[in-house]
Amino acid sequence: MRPPPFAWPYWPVFWVVFVWAFLPEYGIVRKAQKSVASQNSPDAGSCRVIILGMGLASLAAFPLAWIPVLQVPRALHLAAFLIGTGALVGGSVLRRHCWRQLRTSFTGDVRAHPGQAIVQTGAYALLRHPSYTAGILMNMGVGLALASWGSAALLTLASFAVYSYRIAVEERTLLAVVGEPYREYMRTRRRLIPFVY
């Protein structure tokens, strides 16, 4: 069966939401690529890992959605589409909230400077990396909107993998540059899921 993002009347809704959610991400990536080109960048290739990992996962996820055995049951296509589109919107809203909280500290690459303030407001009061939680939610939402458990699993696992690498690089850098204030922040906040992980 045709995945909802390729069937009427669902496709206009999905693609408008998709473009709205991901268009700002391209601007962040474009700026980050310029920064990581410098020799002293502490990014350790994490920007490239995210771009390549999610690019390949997305290229695979859309064709996988056409394979019947990887689709959710036909009766659940509409529910999966609505939940997935909602997750995509929710994730993008959370990402935008994180951009507002961090302001100039929100970059697409890993950077830190001595004396950098540790933001502990909004979503950062609960999590160390809510913007990555948002990214995972957005990608999982795309897979669900495709009404494909296979696509949803692939995009969720790929997101978790690339962001786990980014988190390791970012936290190592912040501990080295910011030091004890960030260590205390790490001690009192979970990474991606409130009270769990």
C-alpha beads as a LAMMPS data file, in Angstrom:
LAMMPS data file: protein, C-alpha beads

197 atoms
196 bonds

1 atom types
1 bond types

-500.0 500.0 xlo xhi
-500.0 500.0 ylo yhi
-500.0 500.0 zlo zhi

Masses

1 110.0

Atoms # bond

1 1 1 0.000 0.000 0.000
2 1 1 1.170 3.523 -0.795
3 1 1 2.657 5.265 2.305
4 1 1 0.487 8.202 3.473
5 1 1 3.062 10.920 2.570
6 1 1 2.663 9.792 -1.044
7 1 1 -1.140 9.466 -1.037
8 1 1 -3.959 12.002 -1.206
9 1 1 -5.083 13.740 1.002
10 1 1 -2.108 13.179 3.324
11 1 1 0.811 14.193 1.148
12 1 1 0.242 18.003 1.210
13 1 1 0.051 17.980 5.016
14 1 1 3.154 15.838 5.439
15 1 1 5.374 17.719 3.004
16 1 1 4.393 21.168 4.311
17 1 1 5.185 20.016 7.864
18 1 1 8.391 18.272 6.708
19 1 1 9.722 21.409 4.984
20 1 1 8.682 23.632 7.926
21 1 1 10.440 21.307 10.394
22 1 1 13.668 20.623 8.506
23 1 1 14.344 23.855 6.605
24 1 1 15.888 25.621 9.653
25 1 1 18.092 22.546 10.214
26 1 1 19.807 23.081 6.868
27 1 1 20.818 26.600 7.893
28 1 1 22.377 25.297 11.094
29 1 1 24.255 22.566 9.225
30 1 1 25.544 25.006 6.600
31 1 1 27.012 27.304 9.284
32 1 1 28.459 24.366 11.209
33 1 1 30.282 22.994 8.171
34 1 1 32.209 26.266 7.857
35 1 1 33.228 26.141 11.512
36 1 1 34.365 22.504 11.572
37 1 1 36.662 23.186 8.639
38 1 1 39.004 25.048 10.993
39 1 1 41.895 22.967 12.264
40 1 1 41.301 23.687 15.958
41 1 1 37.647 22.628 16.015
42 1 1 36.863 20.204 18.881
43 1 1 33.966 18.765 16.840
44 1 1 35.824 15.460 16.212
45 1 1 33.809 14.833 13.065
46 1 1 30.478 14.729 14.920
47 1 1 28.860 17.172 12.490
48 1 1 29.825 14.913 9.570
49 1 1 28.618 11.840 11.484
50 1 1 25.183 13.427 11.946
51 1 1 24.923 14.591 8.320
52 1 1 26.132 11.302 6.832
53 1 1 24.347 9.007 9.290
54 1 1 20.977 10.704 9.026
55 1 1 21.343 11.242 5.284
56 1 1 21.915 7.538 4.660
57 1 1 19.155 6.521 7.090
58 1 1 16.693 8.868 5.383
59 1 1 17.662 7.622 1.924
60 1 1 16.906 4.086 3.088
61 1 1 13.801 4.885 5.181
62 1 1 11.675 6.232 2.336
63 1 1 12.081 3.194 0.038
64 1 1 11.617 0.847 3.026
65 1 1 8.202 2.407 3.619
66 1 1 6.951 0.845 0.358
67 1 1 7.734 -2.717 1.496
68 1 1 4.434 -4.204 2.754
69 1 1 5.994 -6.437 5.425
70 1 1 7.648 -3.355 6.992
71 1 1 4.431 -1.332 7.091
72 1 1 2.098 -1.094 10.055
73 1 1 -1.257 -2.847 9.473
74 1 1 -3.389 -1.006 6.944
75 1 1 -6.042 -0.192 9.564
76 1 1 -3.378 1.730 11.519
77 1 1 -1.990 3.791 8.626
78 1 1 -4.002 6.903 9.506
79 1 1 -3.159 6.655 13.215
80 1 1 0.543 6.166 12.443
81 1 1 0.479 9.125 10.063
82 1 1 -1.192 11.403 12.622
83 1 1 1.090 10.325 15.483
84 1 1 4.177 10.620 13.284
85 1 1 3.265 14.047 11.956
86 1 1 2.493 15.155 15.518
87 1 1 5.895 13.873 16.676
88 1 1 7.589 15.734 13.822
89 1 1 5.835 18.968 14.801
90 1 1 6.483 18.408 18.520
91 1 1 10.155 17.665 17.929
92 1 1 10.591 20.749 15.781
93 1 1 8.848 22.945 18.358
94 1 1 11.178 21.551 21.040
95 1 1 14.228 22.198 18.825
96 1 1 13.139 25.806 18.305
97 1 1 12.619 26.177 22.058
98 1 1 16.200 24.926 22.582
99 1 1 17.522 27.438 20.054
100 1 1 15.803 30.235 21.992
101 1 1 17.154 28.986 25.322
102 1 1 20.772 28.661 24.156
103 1 1 20.775 31.646 21.783
104 1 1 24.310 32.085 20.396
105 1 1 25.515 28.952 22.204
106 1 1 23.343 26.815 19.911
107 1 1 25.559 25.741 17.034
108 1 1 25.602 22.827 14.643
109 1 1 29.113 21.887 15.697
110 1 1 30.822 21.395 19.060
111 1 1 32.233 24.569 20.592
112 1 1 32.960 25.766 24.118
113 1 1 34.763 28.664 25.772
114 1 1 35.974 29.229 29.336
115 1 1 33.376 30.860 31.542
116 1 1 30.555 29.751 29.249
117 1 1 27.229 29.904 31.099
118 1 1 25.463 26.587 31.612
119 1 1 21.856 27.144 30.530
120 1 1 19.480 25.528 33.026
121 1 1 16.151 27.008 31.984
122 1 1 13.276 25.635 29.934
123 1 1 13.909 22.119 28.674
124 1 1 17.496 22.383 29.950
125 1 1 16.124 22.316 33.499
126 1 1 15.190 18.663 32.857
127 1 1 17.736 17.403 30.322
128 1 1 21.328 18.023 29.277
129 1 1 20.565 17.559 25.574
130 1 1 16.879 18.274 24.849
131 1 1 17.680 19.456 21.319
132 1 1 18.950 15.955 20.512
133 1 1 15.840 14.460 22.080
134 1 1 13.931 16.729 19.697
135 1 1 15.994 15.543 16.721
136 1 1 15.298 11.907 17.581
137 1 1 11.590 12.693 17.947
138 1 1 11.524 14.446 14.567
139 1 1 13.178 11.542 12.757
140 1 1 11.045 8.936 14.509
141 1 1 8.019 11.012 13.512
142 1 1 8.997 10.847 9.846
143 1 1 9.204 7.042 10.050
144 1 1 5.830 6.773 11.786
145 1 1 4.214 9.165 9.310
146 1 1 5.410 6.816 6.571
147 1 1 3.274 4.167 8.343
148 1 1 6.317 1.907 8.401
149 1 1 7.628 0.306 11.553
150 1 1 10.799 -0.513 9.616
151 1 1 11.390 3.112 8.636
152 1 1 10.553 4.332 12.133
153 1 1 12.967 1.841 13.710
154 1 1 15.771 2.707 11.281
155 1 1 15.409 6.473 11.722
156 1 1 15.094 6.214 15.504
157 1 1 18.138 3.952 15.880
158 1 1 20.229 6.035 13.469
159 1 1 19.267 9.235 15.315
160 1 1 20.137 7.713 18.658
161 1 1 23.493 6.480 17.321
162 1 1 24.637 9.753 15.740
163 1 1 23.457 11.873 18.664
164 1 1 25.114 9.524 21.162
165 1 1 28.415 10.155 19.422
166 1 1 27.771 13.917 19.396
167 1 1 26.889 13.855 23.101
168 1 1 30.149 12.070 23.962
169 1 1 32.193 14.635 21.998
170 1 1 30.242 17.597 23.356
171 1 1 30.399 16.539 26.993
172 1 1 34.119 15.763 26.781
173 1 1 34.715 19.242 25.353
174 1 1 32.529 21.007 27.917
175 1 1 34.203 19.170 30.800
176 1 1 37.640 20.104 29.486
177 1 1 36.793 23.768 28.838
178 1 1 34.053 24.703 31.329
179 1 1 35.006 22.213 34.036
180 1 1 33.273 21.791 37.374
181 1 1 30.072 23.775 36.621
182 1 1 29.326 21.421 33.742
183 1 1 30.297 18.357 35.789
184 1 1 27.718 19.402 38.410
185 1 1 25.125 19.975 35.690
186 1 1 25.805 16.472 34.344
187 1 1 25.367 15.021 37.813
188 1 1 21.884 16.518 38.192
189 1 1 20.394 16.018 34.705
190 1 1 19.717 13.032 32.450
191 1 1 20.873 13.101 28.828
192 1 1 17.828 12.556 26.613
193 1 1 14.822 11.202 28.550
194 1 1 13.709 12.899 31.771
195 1 1 14.387 10.786 34.897
196 1 1 15.367 7.772 32.726
197 1 1 18.427 8.338 30.488

Bonds

1 1 1 2
2 1 2 3
3 1 3 4
4 1 4 5
5 1 5 6
6 1 6 7
7 1 7 8
8 1 8 9
9 1 9 10
10 1 10 11
11 1 11 12
12 1 12 13
13 1 13 14
14 1 14 15
15 1 15 16
16 1 16 17
17 1 17 18
18 1 18 19
19 1 19 20
20 1 20 21
21 1 21 22
22 1 22 23
23 1 23 24
24 1 24 25
25 1 25 26
26 1 26 27
27 1 27 28
28 1 28 29
29 1 29 30
30 1 30 31
31 1 31 32
32 1 32 33
33 1 33 34
34 1 34 35
35 1 35 36
36 1 36 37
37 1 37 38
38 1 38 39
39 1 39 40
40 1 40 41
41 1 41 42
42 1 42 43
43 1 43 44
44 1 44 45
45 1 45 46
46 1 46 47
47 1 47 48
48 1 48 49
49 1 49 50
50 1 50 51
51 1 51 52
52 1 52 53
53 1 53 54
54 1 54 55
55 1 55 56
56 1 56 57
57 1 57 58
58 1 58 59
59 1 59 60
60 1 60 61
61 1 61 62
62 1 62 63
63 1 63 64
64 1 64 65
65 1 65 66
66 1 66 67
67 1 67 68
68 1 68 69
69 1 69 70
70 1 70 71
71 1 71 72
72 1 72 73
73 1 73 74
74 1 74 75
75 1 75 76
76 1 76 77
77 1 77 78
78 1 78 79
79 1 79 80
80 1 80 81
81 1 81 82
82 1 82 83
83 1 83 84
84 1 84 85
85 1 85 86
86 1 86 87
87 1 87 88
88 1 88 89
89 1 89 90
90 1 90 91
91 1 91 92
92 1 92 93
93 1 93 94
94 1 94 95
95 1 95 96
96 1 96 97
97 1 97 98
98 1 98 99
99 1 99 100
100 1 100 101
101 1 101 102
102 1 102 103
103 1 103 104
104 1 104 105
105 1 105 106
106 1 106 107
107 1 107 108
108 1 108 109
109 1 109 110
110 1 110 111
111 1 111 112
112 1 112 113
113 1 113 114
114 1 114 115
115 1 115 116
116 1 116 117
117 1 117 118
118 1 118 119
119 1 119 120
120 1 120 121
121 1 121 122
122 1 122 123
123 1 123 124
124 1 124 125
125 1 125 126
126 1 126 127
127 1 127 128
128 1 128 129
129 1 129 130
130 1 130 131
131 1 131 132
132 1 132 133
133 1 133 134
134 1 134 135
135 1 135 136
136 1 136 137
137 1 137 138
138 1 138 139
139 1 139 140
140 1 140 141
141 1 141 142
142 1 142 143
143 1 143 144
144 1 144 145
145 1 145 146
146 1 146 147
147 1 147 148
148 1 148 149
149 1 149 150
150 1 150 151
151 1 151 152
152 1 152 153
153 1 153 154
154 1 154 155
155 1 155 156
156 1 156 157
157 1 157 158
158 1 158 159
159 1 159 160
160 1 160 161
161 1 161 162
162 1 162 163
163 1 163 164
164 1 164 165
165 1 165 166
166 1 166 167
167 1 167 168
168 1 168 169
169 1 169 170
170 1 170 171
171 1 171 172
172 1 172 173
173 1 173 174
174 1 174 175
175 1 175 176
176 1 176 177
177 1 177 178
178 1 178 179
179 1 179 180
180 1 180 181
181 1 181 182
182 1 182 183
183 1 183 184
184 1 184 185
185 1 185 186
186 1 186 187
187 1 187 188
188 1 188 189
189 1 189 190
190 1 190 191
191 1 191 192
192 1 192 193
193 1 193 194
194 1 194 195
195 1 195 196
196 1 196 197
